[in-house]
Amino acid sequence: MGSVQIVTTILAAGITAVAVWLAVRAVLRMTAVIRFGQPDPGRFTDRGARARNMLVETLGHTRMLRWSVVGAAHWFVMVAFVVLSLLVLEAYFEVVTPTGGLPLVGQWVGYGLVTELIGILGVVGILVLIGIRLANRPGNPARRSRFTGSTMWQGYFVEAVVLAVLVCGFLIRGFKVATDHFEFPAWATPVSHAVGALLPAWDAGTSVTALVKIAISMTWVIVISLNVTMGVAWHRFAAFPNIFFKREPGRAGSGLGALRPMTSNGKPLDFEEADPEKDQFGVAQVEQFTWKGLLDFTTCTECGRCQSQCPAWNTGKPLSPKLLVLSLRDHAYAKAPYLLAGGGKDLTGEEKATEAQLAHMDVLALAEANRPLIGGADEFGVIDPDVLWSCTTCGACVEQCPVDIEHVDHIVDMRRYQVLIESSFPSEAGVMLRNLENKGNPWGAPPNTREDWTKGLDFEVPRVGEVEDFEYLFWVGCAGAFEDRAKKTTRAVATLLHEAGVNFAILGEGETCTGDPARRIGNEFVFQMLAQQNVETLNEAFGDREPAKRRIVATCPHCFNTLGNEYGELGGQFEVVHHTQLLAHLVAEGRLTPVQPVDGGLTYHDPCYLGRHNRVFSPPREVLGAAADGITEMPRNQERSFCCGAGGARMWMEERIGKRINVDRVEEAMSTGAKTIAVGCPFCSTMLNDGVNGKEAGDQVEVVDVATVLLRSVRPAGTVDPEPAGTAG
């Protein structure tokens, strides 16, 4: 070992020791913060499926590769990062001796070839990512940059480190080539040999460059250890457990569908026994999120894919799912010293810490602890109320997040506290909640008018109780029973089922709202009240049938989602299909035969709760494909479909900030040139019709349900059923 190698070895050991010590301290701090969260025992089920899903999502890059170029570049950088770890380890041998290398594999030509290839692709990949970041710098007046609000220096720093370490790897190999100490042939390592041809035969070059490589790597470790909220770096480690512990690993796509149940101390809340002084009602303090929630906040990589897809952000509203998560993350870690010292509020709002503890507490942490979780700028709140109530729960953020952050669950948990404890929510939504409690529907229509849509049909609609046997229970829903446009869909579906010879029945006045708008706004009490009533009614209607034969068809995706995904928690096990699924089946079987294609061009709008939440993309398109000459897809379709603006109980709240979401979607639909906009949801129908009317384009384009399109094709003009008699909307 020469004098140069002695110096490089000592310096490498010193900086590594500092980096390791700081990294251990950082990991312990992060772990301590995550452990503040509430229990969530459901995250430990089916570990085999969780492990498989984690490997598929990480190694397969299933989320990232939806964005082809950036996904491929990121995959190469990820693989290069893993290999970089081996090459950094190899550098510790190279600082000791210029001929050093990894034992066992260090002399294997296959190792040289693979690392060379990954190094090349890693350099290309990181340059692509740097280019994308530079091309999408924040400051765009249209607010379209997904990096708006991200900590840009951190991204540049991480990317520069990756590039520098990769370059150092080729320089080390080049010096070995120049000094004739390289173990691999030119055919396996062409770039290394090309670099070596340009470098001098400096014996110490290998050790010095290896030291630089170690110094850059350990500087990276030191910087991220001093910045525990640096998600752009820490997600490389936190993503694996965060994906492993996702809510439903076996569910296709993002794992959306049902909301996470309202829990206290890890157990579902029973409202008959719940006590606000002992049980947690939603989330009022950051430590009241589950540990998985705190892990979510820690894992955010600030990539902004959620932000780029969010309908609220894209129409000028203050909600960005990314910025919401970053605000909660920064608040949690700033508040951590206070919590670690024994501080915190109990469920009655009383301080847990003693006066002596508070006297010695960090002033900044204490100030952070006194911030309300939800509050305006004048209250120094962590999350502004306009941010909280802008969410449509469309799930675009969860769908696109590459590390499986569950934004919607966290937003609804905060809403639950605001509604149930603070009684703080948009005033117009109060009318909807009172209607649900008093009338069993959000419009406040008289319950005895639920069957008015059947008037004027040329066949009798059977009721449960009047007929003993039926194949499907037709769940009409509140919109389908009371809202004028939705009644047309209800009648079209009933007519088509009758035409196809499907044996179905309705509950009529026995039906009440599923509770979806109450649950999404945060009123879990009203949801459970309505849901338990419906479960009891449905169980009685189906009698002793086994779950597989308890078939329900629903025209509203919100009802479809609630009945199929959420009623199981309350003892209601049903096989629920959306009407487009059943109609597609009937067309495929030849029981419904389209005879006249709908002309004028047609486009289809994917409802969020049908598409993204429940992965029903093909059946509506199959029906429309049979009934029309083709579908012109909007730029944003299927899992990237743009929301209509009605979900999350936004249907009953005024949209006062920014551009109206439904208008944005209507403009996109009209840009296709189609004369018909087909939908599969009554909320979407209302919102898009309003958008068309708002643009005074009613003579240019028509918004109709998939069922209506099919009925017009099955029964050409002149044979379609008349308008429903009477209205209650």
N, C-alpha and C positions, 0 to 999 in steps of 0.2 A: 504493500500500500504506500503510494507516494504522498508527498506533502499536500498536493491538491486534493487527493482522495481523503486524507485525514480531515482537512477543513470541510469538504463537502459532506462527509459523514456526520461530523459534529453538528453542522448547521441543519442538516436534514433531520437529525434526531431531536434537536432543540425545538424547531418550529412544529414538528409533528407532536411532540409532547404537549406543547401549548394548545394546539388544535384539538387534540383528543380530550384534554381536560375540559376545554370550553364546550366541546360537543356533548360530552357526558352531562355537564351541568345544564346545557340547553334542553336535552332530551328529558332530564328529570323535571325541569320546570314545565315543559309542555305536557308531560304525563300528569303532573300534579294539577294543572289547569283542567285537563280533560276529565280527571277523576272527580272534579267538583260537580260534574253533571249528574242528573238523576238516573236511577237504574233503568235499564232497558233490556230485560232478560230475553226478549224475543230475538235478539241479534245473534244468539249462540246456537240456534237450531240448525239442523241439516248442514253440518260443517263440510261434508263432502261436496255438496252442491255449491256451497259458498267458495270452496277452494277452486273448484272447476271454473266457476264463473269468473273468479278473480284472475285466473291464468288466461282464460279466453279474452277477457277485456284488456288485460295488460299486454300480454305477449302478442295477442291478435290485434290489439289496437282497434277494437271494433267501433268505438265511438269516434276516435280521431280520424279513421280512414273514411268516414262519411264526408270529410273535407279532403278530397283526394290528394292534392299537392301537399298541403300543410301536414296532412296525416302521414303521408309516406315519409316526408322529411323528418317529422318528429319521431317516427319509428326508427329510422336510421340513427338519429341522435340518441334515442333511448338505448338502443343496442350498443352504440359507441360508448355511452356513459358506463354501461356495465363492463365493457371490455377495457375502458379507460381505467377502471379500478384495478384490473390485472396489470395493465401497463404501468400504472403508478406504483403498484407493488414491485414490479420489475425494476423501476427506477431506484428503489432502495438497494438493490444489488449493484446497480450501475454506478451509484455514487461511491461505492466501496472499491470497485475495480472496473475499468473500461470494458473488460470482457465479460462482465457479470450478466446474468440472466435468470429467468425463473427456473427452478429445478423441475425435473421431469419433462414438462412440456416445452421449456425454453429452447430446446434444440430441435424440436419436431417441425418439419417443413410445413405440415398442415396448419400448425399454430401460426407460423409466419405468414402463410397465405391468407388465412381467415382474418387475422388482425390487420393485415395490409388492406384487404378489401373493405373491412368495416371502417378502418381509418379514413380511406378515400371517401366512402359514402357518408361517413360522419361529417367530414369537412364540407361536402356538397350540401348535406342536410342542414347543417348549422348556418351556412351562408344563405340558404333559401329562407330559413326562419328569421335571420337578421334582416334580410331584404323585405320580408313580409311585415316585420315590426316597423321598419323605417317607412314603408309605403303606407302604413295605417297609423301613423302618428296621430295622437289626439289633437284637437284643435279644429277638426272638420266642422264647419258651421251647421251641417246637416245632422250632427251628432251620430254619425254612422260608424265611427271608429269603435271597434270592440275593446280597444285599449284605453278608452276614455275613463279616467279614474284609477287606472292601474298605476303602480309605482314603477315608472319607466326605467329609472336607473338600475333597479334590481334586475329587470329583464335584460338590459344591455350588459350588465356585469356578468350575469350567469352565462349568457351567450358568448361573451368575450373570453371567459375562462375556458369554456368547452373548446372554442376554436384554438386558443393558445395552447392548451394541453395536447390537442391533436397535432398541432404543428410541431410542438416540442418532441412528440413521439417520432415524427418523421426525421427531425434533426438529429435525434439520438441515433437512429438507425443509419442516417447519412454519415455521421462521424465514424460509426463502426465500419461502414463500407470504405470510407476514405482511409482508415487505418488498417484495413484488411482483417478486422475482427468480427465481421458479420457472418452469421451462421447460415443464412438463407440465400438460395440462388436468385438470380435476376428475374427469371420467369415467374417466381412466386412473389417477389417483392419489387416490382418495377419502379414504383415511385421512390422507394427508399434508395435504390441504386442510382436513380436519376439525381436525387438530392446529394448523394454521396459524391457524385462526379463533380459537383459544384463546390464542395467543401474542402478545406485544406486537411492534410493528414496530421491533425492536432490530437495527440494522445489524450490530453486532458479534456478535450471537447465533449466526450461522452459523459464524463462525471459531472462537469460543470452544467451541461444542458439538463442532465437528470436532476441536479439540484434545483435548477430553475423550474423544472416541471413539478417537483415536489413542493417547492415554495408557492407556486401558483395554486396548486391543488389545496394545500393547507391554508393558504390565505382565503380561499373560497370557504373552507370549513370554518375558519375563524369568523369571517364576516357573517355567514348564516347563523352561527352559534350566538353571535351578539345581536342578531335580528330574528328572534323566534317567530315573528309574524311574517317572515319572508317566504310566503307560500310558493312563489315562483321557483324557489330552490327546495324547500322542505317537502313539496308534493312528491318529489322523487322517492321519498321514503314513506310518507303518510298515505299516499294513494293506495298502496297495497292493502293495509288494514281497512281503509275507508270503503274500498270496493268489496272487500271480504264481508264487511258487516252491513252491506246495503239491505234495505228493508225486505225485499222479496227477490232473492237471487235466482229463483226458478222462473220468474216472470219475464216474458219476452220484452225486449226494449228497456225502457227506463225503470220499470218497476212501479209505474203509476197505477191509477185505478182507485182503490180505497184510500181514504185518508188514514193517517196513523191515529188510532183511537186516543181519546182523552184519558190520560193516566195520572196517577198520583203515587209516588214512590214505586214506580214500575208496574203498577197494577191498574187495569181499567177502572175508571171511576164509576161507582154506583150512586146515582143521584138520589136514590131512596135513603141512603145512609150517609151520604157525603156531608162534610162539615167544613165550610170555608176556613175555619180557624185551625183545622187539622189536615185538610186535604188540599192539594194544589189544583187550582182551577186555571188551566192555561199557564202562560209564562209571563211573569212580571219582572223577573230579574234574570240576568244572563246565566247565572248558575242554576236556574230552574229548567233550562234545556236539558235534554238527556246528554249523557256522555258522548253519544254518537253525534248529537248536534254540535257539541264543542269540537269533536274530531272533524266534522264537516268544515267548520269555520277555519280550523287549523290547516286543512288540506287545500283550500282554495288556491289555485295557481294564477289567478288574476288574468286568465286568458281571454275572458269576456265573451265566450261563445254564448253563454246564457243571456248576456246583455244584448248581443247582436240579434237574438231571436225574440226577445221580450216585446210583446205588443204595446205595453205601456211605455217602455223606453223609446220605442220607434215612433211613437206618436206624441212625443214631447212631454211625457209625464215624469215625475221625479223618481219613479221606481226603476232601479237597475238591480236585478237579482245579485249581480256581482258586488255592487257597492253596498247593498244591504248586508251581505255575508261579511264583507271586509269591515264594515262598521261594527258588527257584532264580534268579530274576531279581535279587532283592536281594543274594543271595550273590555272584552273578557281578559285579555292579557294585561291591560292597564289596571284593571281592578284586582288582578291576582294577588299582589302583595297584601292587600286589605283582607282578602278571603283567607290567604295562608296564615295571616296573623290571628285568625279567629273571628274576623268580622263577618257581617251578613245580617240580613233581616229574616225574621221568622214569618210565618204566614199571616200574622196579625200586623206585620210592619214594625215590630219591636226589634231593636238592635241586639244582636247576640253577644257582641264584644263588651268587655267591661270598660269603665272609664280609663283605667290604667292602660289597657291595651290600646285604646283609641288615642291616648296621649302620646304614645310612642309610634304611632302609625305614620307611614309615608304620606305626606300631605297631598301629593298628586294622586296617589291611589285612593285616598279618602275622598278627594273631590270627584274622582271617577265613580266611586261607589254611590255618591249622592245623586248621580244623574238618573233621571227616569228612563226606563227602557224605551217607552213611547212618549214623545213630547216634541213640541215645536221648537224653533230656534230660540224663542224667548225663555223656554224651560231648559235649554241645553240638553234636549232629549237625544238619545242614541239613534232612534229611528223616528223620522217625522211621520205624523198621522197620514199625511197625503201619500207617503211612500207605502204605508201599510195597506191603505184602502184602495190603492190603484191596481192591486193584483187581481187578475181574472182567474187565477188558479189553472190556467191553460196547460201548464206543465212543460212549456217549451224550454224553460231553463233546466229542468231536471232531465229532459230528453237529451239535451245537447251537452250537459256537463260531462267531461271525460273522466272525472273522478267520483261520480255518483253522489254529489251533494243533493240533499233533499230540501230544496228551497221552500216548496209549497207547504210541507208539514210544519216548518218553522214559522212561516207567515201565519198559518191558521192557528198555531199554538198561541202566538201573540194576540191574534184577534180574539181568541177565546177569553183571555183575561179581560181584555178591553170591554167585551160585550157582557160577560157574565158577572164580573165584579165591579168594573168601573162604569158600566152602562154608557160607554163612550163609543159611538159609531155614527156614521152619516145619518142624519135625521130622517131622510126619506126612506131608509131601510127599516125604520121603526114601524112604518105602516105595513110593510110586507110581513114583518114578524108578528104583529098583532093579528093580521089576517090569517096567518098560519095557525095561530093559537085559537082564534075564535071561529074561523070558517073552514079551516082545513085546506086552504089553498091561498097562494100569495096574492091573488087578485081580489080576494074578498067577495067572490061571487057566491050566491046562495047554493049550498050543497045540493039542494033538490033540483038544480038545473044541470047536473052532471051528465044527464042522458039526453039533453036537448039536441045534441049533434046527430042523434039517430033519426030525428023527424024528417020525413020526406024521402027516406031511402026506399027502394022498391023491394026490400026484403026485411025480414024481422031479425033484429040483432038479439041473440039469446043472452039471458042473464044467468049468472051462477045462482043456483038454487032452483031455477026454473027448468034447467036441464041437468040430468044426472052425469052425463059423460061429455067431456070436451077434451080435445087434444091440446089446445093452447088457451091460456087465460090472456086475453087481450088487455094489457095495462094501458089505459087511455092517457093517463096523466092529466095534470091540471091544465097545462096549455092546450092539450088535445081536446079537453072538454069545454074550456071557457074562452080561449083566445081565438078570434075570428079566423085568422089565417091557418092556425093549427087545426081547426075543425075540418078544414078542407082535406088536410092530410089524413086525419082520423077517418073520415068518410071514404077517402080513396083506399086506405089500407083495408078497411072493413069490406069494401066492395070487391077488392082484389082477392081477399081471403074467401069471400063467398063465391066468387067466380071460380076459384081454384078448388072448391069443395073442401076447404079446411074447416074442421069442426072446432069452433072457438066460442068463447063466452066472455062477457064483461062483468065487472063487479057493480057497475052503476054507482048508485049513491053510497055503496059500501066502501068505495075507494077514497083515499085522502092523499094529500101530498106526501111524497116519499121523505121529505125533510132535507133534500139536497141543498136548497138555498140557505136554510137555517144552519146547516153544518158548515158550509163554506164561509158563511159570514162569521162563524164562531159561536153560534148559540147551540151548543151541544145538548142543552136541556130540551129545547123544543124539538130538535132532531130526534132524540131518543123517545120523546113522548109520541111523536108521529110514527116513528119506525116501529115501536112496540105495538101500536094499534094496528098497523098494516100487517105486521108479522102474524099477529093473532088472527086477523081476517083471512089472510092468505092460507095459513095452516088449516083453518076451518074449511076454506073453499076446496083445498086439495085433499082433505081427509087423510086417509092412511096411505096415500100414494108414496112410493119411494122417491127420493130427491130427483133421480134422473127422469122421472115422469111428471115432475112438477114444473111444467113448461110455461114460461111467460114470454110473450112478445110485447115489446115496448117501442113506441115511436120516438120517444125522447131519450137521447143518450145519457142525460143526467139521471133519469129514472132507471134506465138500463144499467148504468154503472152502480147506482145505489142499491138496487134490488139484487144484482148479481154479485157485487163485491163487498158490500157493507152490512147487509142484513144477516149474513151468516154469523156475525158477532152477537146477534140478538136472537138466535135460534131459528132463523129463516133460511133454509137451504133450498134453493130453486135453480132450475136451468133456465137462464134468461138469454133471449136472443133479441137483436135489434131487428126492426121490420125489414131493413134492407137485406139482412142475412136470410130471413125467411123468404122474401120475395125472390132473391137470387136463386135459392134452392127450388122454388116453385117454377121459375123460368127454365132452369136447367133440366127439371123433370118433364117439362112440356105441359105442365098444368096451367101455365099462363103463357100465351103466345102473342108477342108483339106483332102487329100486322102493318103498322104504318109508322115509319121512323119520324121522330120529331125533327123538324127542319130549322134552319136558321143558326145552327151551331150551338154547342152546349159546353159549359165548363162546370166543374164540380168543386164545391167547397167542403173540405174535410172538417167536420165538427171536432173540437178538441177532445171531448169526452167519449167520442166514438173512435176516433183515429188514434191520437197519441196515447190516451189513457187506456184504451182497450184493444189497440192494434187491429181494428176493423177497417181495412183499407180497400180490399178487393171487392167484397160483395156489392157495395153501392155502384162501383164502376162496372161490374158485370151486368147489373140491371140496366144501367144507362147505356152500356155498349149494345145491349139487345134492343133497346128502345130508341136509340138515336144512331146517326151515321158516324159517330165518333165523338171523343171527348177531347177538347183542347185544354190541357192542364195549365193552371196558373203557375207562375214561377215558384211560388211557395205552396207546396202540396204535400200530402201524406204526413210523415212525421214532422216536416217543417212547415206545415200549414199555418197560416196566420189566423189568429183568433178573431172572432166576430165582436168580442168585447162584452159578452153577456155573462160569462162564467164567474164563479166566485161571488155570486149574488150581485154582481155588477148590473144585472138586468134591471134591478130596482134601485140603482143609485145614479145620480146625475153625473155626467162626464163633463166637468167644468174646466179641466186643464188640458192644454194642447189640442191636437187634432183628434177628432172622433175616430176610434178604432174601426168602427163599421164602415166609415167613409173611405178609410185607407184600403180596406179589403175590397170594397165595391169598385174602387178605381182600378185595383189590380185585376178584378174579374172582368171589368169592361175593356181592359187593355187587350184581352184575348180576342175581342171581336165577336164573342158568342152572344146570341140573343137570349139564351136561357141560362140562368145560374141555378144549378140543382143543389139542394141541401138535404141533410138527413137529420135535422134537429129543429124543433119549433123555435128555440131561442135564436138560432142562426137565421131562420126565416124572418123573424121579426126584425132583427138587427140589420140584416142585409136589405130587406124591403125598405126600412127607414133610411138606410144609406142611399138607396136608389132614389127614393122620394126627395131626400135632402139635396141630391144633385139634379133634381127635376129631370130624371132620365127614365121615367116610367114608360115612355113610348119607345124606348130603345132596347130595354132589357127587362126580363121578367124573372123573378125569384120564385121557384116552386120546389116542392119536396120531390125526392126520387120517386116516391109512390105515385105522385100526380103525373110525373113524366111517363111512368109505365102505364098508368091507367089510360092516358091519352093515346098511347100506342096500341094498347089492347082493345080499347074502345075508341075508335076514331071520332072526330068531331061530330057532334049531334047525338052521341050515345052515352056521353059522360053524365054522371049523376048531377042533379041540380045543386045549387048552393044550399048550405044548411039553413034550415028554417029557424029564425030568431038568433039573436046574439046575446052574449053576457059579458063580453070583453070590456 
